[in-house]
Amino acid sequence: MITAINNATIYTGEQALQGQSLLISNERILDIVPPSLVPADAHKIDASGHLINAGFIDLQIYGAGGYLFSNAPSPAALQAVTNAIVRSGTTTYMLTFATNEMDIYLKSFGIVQQYPHPALAGIHLEGPYFNPVKRGAHIAHLIRTPVVEEVAALLNAAGGTLKMMTLAPEVTSDEVLRVLKDHDVIISAGHSNATFSKAMHGFANGISTVTHLFNAMSPLHHRDTGLPGAAFLSDHAYASIIPDGVHVDWQAFKIAKQMMGRRLFFITDAVQEVLQGPYMHVRKSDRYTLPDGTLSGSCITMLEGVRNAVKYGDIALEEALRMASLYPAEVMGATDLGRIQKGAKANLIMLNEKLELKKVWLEGKEFA
């Protein structure tokens, strides 16, 4: 059965199309055609003039739906987190774990392997291989220097589910970077006090992106521009940024966007309130903190981040949508995500003129 979405502005990732119909078949985008070419027997959906975009992609999110997954890993928690994330308009995400005990990692790996979901792209380990000076909200005594044997053991235990790792370039050997790269892990620099030269060395040896730009990293100093400066001047490295106006001031956001262009993309780094266990996140009006007041995760959805960027960051709507879909897909190397084109996955969202979410499709099926 072919589904045709009519009467929409279609944001493909490259252009905004009007007066065209979007055809979906077998979980994929079949084509974009004039309404006169829609098959007579297609299931037709009237978009009522709303906009259609590829579903959002969040490469760093800890929880949703009332669950911080790593606090108490379980199949039920994974299902609740995933459902809540997809309902918010994010149709692809990486489940993220902070620096933690090895048994939490192993238990979580097992659950993700046993309960796959089309929205769950894999696991992002944010830690434990950090510079303690820039640990942020992570547990100090669990931070350590990576060794090849332990990294290889993690990869083996993950069984292919470990897709991304944030680490500090200055504590990581080239050999460890090679092991991760050989396993197709996206390597991101973060929680780092790296100098400009050390960061650039990492970019030349497999590190392809930077985690939550400006947060928990060496500052942009005029005598050594550190990790932010290296991200700005790299010819290929991407960087994520949290568009909540709390983790990064909007002036810094605008500077980063001017410097990096399409290499800057959104994450939410969202957590849930937890008042017991190793990671306690206390909900404030516009953020989460540790009990001692240390800033931890955000409380935004990706759609809220897009709205923020348009309203406060001087970002055109089309570009804000790309920062939440196309650009993170490029970081993943996923040519069938984050865009609307023939053959791409039919992961779609419908937004009205107020950027309110009206519908979500996951692999061609409307997600209730």
C-alpha positions, 0 to 999 in steps of 0.5 A: 500500500502506498501512502501519499501525504498531500498539501504540505510544505516538504522540507527535504533537507536541501529545499522546501517544496510546495505543491508536491505529494510525498509517497511512502511505501514499505517503510521508505520514501518512494518519491516526491511527485506532483499530485496528479501522479499520486496513484488512485488507490493510494492511502491519502493524508491531507497535511492541511498546509503543515510542514513535513520534515525528516524525524529528528536525530538525537545522538545524546539523550539519557532518558525520557518518559520518567526514566533515566535508563542507566539509573535502573536498566530494564526492558520496561525502562527502555520501552518507556524511554523510546516511546516518549522520545519518538512521540516528541518527534525524535525518530532516531536516538542514541541511548547515552550512559554517563561514567559508571560502574562496569556492571551497569554498562554490561547490563545495559548492553544486554538489554539493548541487544535483546530489545532492538527498536527501529528508533534506537540507533545504538549506545553512546558512552559518555565516559569513563575516559575523561580528563578529571579536571573537566568531569562536569557532573560525572563521578570522579572516582570512576574516571580513568585512562583508557587501555586497549584491553578494556576498550576491546572488552567493552566493544565485545560485550556491546555486541555491535550496539556501542556506536559512539564514545565521548573521550578526552583526546589528551588521555587517549592513545592513538592505539585506542583511537584505532581500535574504536575506529576499526569498530566503526565507533563515532569518536567524539572529543569531550570532557577534555582539557586538550590544547589546540594541538592535542585536539587537532591531533585527535581530529587527524587520528579518528575523532570526528566530532565534539561533545556539547561544545563549550561545556566541560572543555578547555576554554577558548583562550587567546594564547591557546584556543583549546578544543573549541578553537580546534573545532572551529578551525578543523576542516572536517570535525563536527560539534554538538551543542545544546540549544537550551540557552542555559548550557551555552549563551546565545551569543556563544551559540551564534559565534559557533554557528558562524564559525562552523556552519553545517558542522554544528548540530543539536543534541538535547543531553536530556535527563530525567529527575532522579533523587537517588542512586549514583546520578541524582538530577534535580529539576529546576525551572529550565535545567537539571542540576546535581544536588550541589547545584552543578549543571547536569543535563537539559530538560528540552526536547529536540523540537524545543531546541529547534524553536529556541534556535529560531527564536533566540539564535537567529537561525532560519527555520530550514537550517534549524531543522537541518541541525536537528536531522540532516547534520547528525545523520551526516555524523552517523554516516547515515545516508537514509536518515535525516532527509526526505529523498527517494529511498530514505527511511520514512521517519517523518514529522508534521509541524504546524505554523507554530512549530507544534508537533502534529504527527510522527511517522516511524518507518512509514507508520504513524506513531501513536 
